[in-house]
Amino acid sequence: MTTKLIMLILGCWPIAQVWADQPVLLRVIRNVQDVGSTRTYADAGIAVNVLGMRAVSGPDETWLMELHDSFASIEEVDRALAATRPLRNSNGRTAYPDDVLLSARLLIALYRPGLSYRPEEAAKNLPKARYLLVSTYRIQPGNEAAFADTVKLRRARRESINLDRPEIAYEVVAGAMSGTYIFVAPLATLKILDDGLAKTPNYAEGVRDAGKKAAADTEISQERMLLRIEPGLSYVSGEFAAADPEFWNPKPK
């Protein structure tokens, strides 16, 4: 199904929010549909940064990615959104006749610093990013330690070529099968991906090969999605937007 443009009234919200560290939690909303919704973050008066994105590769999807610092923040957002247009269906569950989440899939993921690659840099790059490279891994049950070793080998290979593509790692704690991990790499330009094609130095080839073998032994599946950030579908704080105001608040032509 082709994803339609979301008619969300988004933009920048004035409430100050400290933006320095990596988001502790993500709520990822995939395959958002447009059914003429008036249920918006702006209408709910929510203080949370939300990145709206369209797929450049993979299924034609629209994503929303909420950046949270606690589960309490997720609850606050959930309650505020639910209060905009509540309606009970025949099963007693909250429903919305104009719900943008009609066919969406929602995931909640927790920050894993030990699996991340230069996460401080990745956090600083988020407000200036034009794309996100989102890699989703699913591993076999009980292979968490082996997966961590696999990630370390990948990180060593990246360090060997000084790859400037930091990423933040998250473990999905709700909304997907156990053993699901999401790695988020902010990209200011797709040219950064060219650097990843650099030849591995001879001294690091052993690390590269060991990483490939370890991945084959521990991972069930791997999915990579390249997403383009859309300011018109996003909802961010003034502080977040200050890193690149012309991008987040473009002047009308």
C-alpha positions in Angstrom: 0.0 0.0 0.0 1.4 3.4 -1.0 1.7 5.6 2.0 0.0 9.0 1.6 1.2 12.3 2.9 0.3 12.8 6.5 -1.8 15.9 7.1 -0.3 16.7 10.5 -0.1 20.3 11.7 3.4 20.1 12.9 6.2 22.6 13.4 8.3 23.9 16.3 6.9 24.1 19.8 8.1 26.9 22.1 8.6 25.0 25.3 12.2 24.6 26.1 13.7 21.1 26.3 17.3 20.4 26.9 18.8 18.8 23.8 22.3 17.4 24.4 22.2 13.7 25.3 21.1 10.7 23.4 17.3 10.0 23.7 16.8 7.4 26.4 13.8 5.9 24.6 12.3 6.0 21.2 8.7 5.4 20.2 8.8 4.5 16.5 5.6 4.6 14.5 5.9 2.9 11.1 3.5 3.0 8.2 1.6 6.0 9.3 -1.5 6.6 7.1 -3.3 9.8 6.2 -7.0 9.6 6.8 -7.6 13.3 7.3 -6.5 13.3 10.9 -6.9 16.3 13.3 -5.2 14.3 16.0 -1.9 16.1 16.2 1.0 16.7 18.6 0.4 20.4 18.2 -3.2 20.2 19.2 -2.3 18.1 22.2 0.3 20.6 23.3 3.0 18.0 23.8 6.6 18.8 24.7 8.4 16.1 22.8 10.6 16.1 19.7 9.1 14.1 16.8 10.9 13.4 13.5 8.6 12.8 10.5 10.2 10.8 7.7 9.5 9.3 4.3 11.2 6.1 3.1 13.9 6.4 0.4 14.5 2.6 0.3 12.4 -0.4 1.2 8.6 -0.2 1.6 7.0 3.1 0.7 6.3 4.2 4.3 6.0 7.3 6.4 7.5 7.1 9.9 7.3 9.2 13.1 10.0 8.9 15.7 9.4 10.3 19.1 12.5 11.1 21.2 11.8 10.5 24.9 13.9 10.8 28.1 11.7 8.5 30.2 8.7 6.1 30.2 6.8 8.9 32.0 7.3 11.0 28.9 5.8 8.3 26.7 2.8 8.1 29.0 2.3 11.8 29.0 2.3 11.9 25.2 0.1 8.8 24.9 -2.5 10.4 27.3 -2.4 13.8 25.6 -2.9 12.2 22.1 -5.7 10.0 23.4 -7.5 13.0 24.8 -7.7 14.8 21.5 -10.5 12.7 20.0 -11.5 9.8 22.2 -14.1 7.4 21.0 -14.9 3.9 22.3 -15.3 1.1 19.8 -17.4 -2.1 20.3 -14.5 -3.7 22.1 -14.2 -0.9 24.6 -10.9 0.2 23.3 -10.0 3.8 22.4 -10.4 4.4 18.7 -10.2 7.4 16.4 -12.3 7.7 13.3 -9.5 9.9 11.8 -6.6 8.1 13.3 -3.2 8.6 11.6 -2.1 5.4 13.4 -4.8 3.3 11.7 -2.5 0.8 10.1 0.7 1.8 11.9 3.1 -0.4 13.9 4.4 1.1 17.1 7.7 0.1 18.8 9.3 1.3 22.0 13.1 0.9 22.3 15.6 1.6 25.1 19.0 3.1 24.6 22.0 0.7 24.7 25.2 2.7 25.1 27.5 -0.3 25.0 26.3 -1.2 21.5 26.4 2.3 20.1 29.1 3.8 17.9 30.2 7.3 18.9 26.7 8.0 20.3 27.5 11.5 21.6 28.4 12.6 18.1 25.2 10.9 16.8 23.1 12.9 19.2 24.7 16.1 18.2 24.1 15.3 14.5 20.4 14.6 14.9 19.2 18.2 14.6 21.3 18.7 11.5 20.4 15.4 9.8 18.7 15.2 6.5 18.4 11.4 6.5 18.4 8.5 9.0 19.8 5.1 8.3 17.8 2.8 10.5 19.1 -0.8 10.8 16.9 -3.4 12.5 18.4 -6.7 13.8 16.7 -9.7 15.2 18.8 -12.2 17.0 18.3 -15.7 18.3 17.1 -16.0 21.9 19.9 -16.3 24.4 22.5 -14.8 22.0 22.6 -11.3 23.5 26.3 -11.6 24.6 27.3 -13.0 21.2 25.5 -10.2 19.5 27.3 -7.7 21.6 30.6 -9.2 20.5 29.5 -9.0 16.9 28.7 -5.3 17.3 32.1 -4.8 18.8 33.8 -6.4 15.8 31.8 -4.2 13.5 32.8 -1.2 15.5 36.4 -2.1 15.3 36.2 -2.3 11.5 34.6 1.2 11.4 37.3 2.5 13.6 40.0 1.0 11.4 38.8 3.3 8.5 37.8 6.1 10.9 34.2 5.9 9.6 32.4 9.2 10.4 29.0 7.6 10.7 28.0 7.5 14.4 24.9 5.6 15.4 22.8 5.1 18.5 21.7 1.6 19.4 18.4 0.7 21.0 16.8 -2.6 22.2 13.1 -2.9 21.5 11.3 -3.5 24.8 7.7 -3.4 23.5 6.0 -3.8 20.1 8.2 -6.5 18.5 9.7 -9.9 19.2 12.3 -10.2 21.9 15.9 -9.9 20.6 15.1 -7.0 18.3 17.5 -4.1 18.1 17.4 -0.7 16.2 20.5 1.3 15.2 19.9 4.9 14.2 22.6 6.7 12.2 21.9 10.4 11.4 23.2 11.6 8.0 23.7 15.2 7.0 24.2 13.9 3.4 24.1 10.6 1.6 27.7 11.2 0.6 28.6 9.9 4.1 27.5 6.4 2.9 30.3 6.5 0.3 32.9 6.5 3.1 31.5 3.2 4.3 32.7 1.7 1.0 36.3 2.4 1.8 38.5 -0.7 1.6 39.3 -2.3 5.0 43.0 -2.0 5.8 44.9 -5.3 5.6 45.5 -5.3 9.4 41.7 -5.1 10.0 40.6 -7.8 7.5 40.6 -10.4 10.2 38.3 -8.3 12.3 36.0 -7.8 9.3 35.8 -11.5 8.5 35.3 -12.4 12.1 32.4 -10.0 12.3 30.7 -11.5 9.3 31.0 -15.0 10.7 29.7 -13.9 14.1 26.7 -12.2 12.5 25.8 -15.3 10.5 25.8 -17.3 13.8 23.8 -14.9 15.9 21.4 -12.9 13.7 18.1 -14.2 12.4 17.4 -11.2 10.2 18.6 -7.7 9.3 16.7 -4.8 7.7 18.1 -1.4 6.7 15.8 1.5 5.9 17.0 4.8 4.5 14.6 7.6 5.6 14.4 11.2 4.5 13.6 13.7 7.3 10.6 15.9 6.4 10.4 19.2 8.4 6.7 19.6 7.5 5.9 16.2 9.1 8.1 16.9 12.2 7.4 18.5 15.5 10.5 19.8 17.3 11.5 22.3 19.9 13.0 25.7 19.2 16.2 24.5 20.7 16.3 21.4 18.5 15.5 23.6 15.4 18.1 26.2 16.3 20.9 23.9 15.0 19.6 24.5 11.5 16.7 27.0 11.5 16.5 27.3 7.7 15.8 23.6 7.4 13.3 23.3 10.2 11.5 26.6 9.6 11.9 27.3 5.8 10.6 30.7 4.6 7.7 30.6 2.2 8.8 31.0 -1.4 
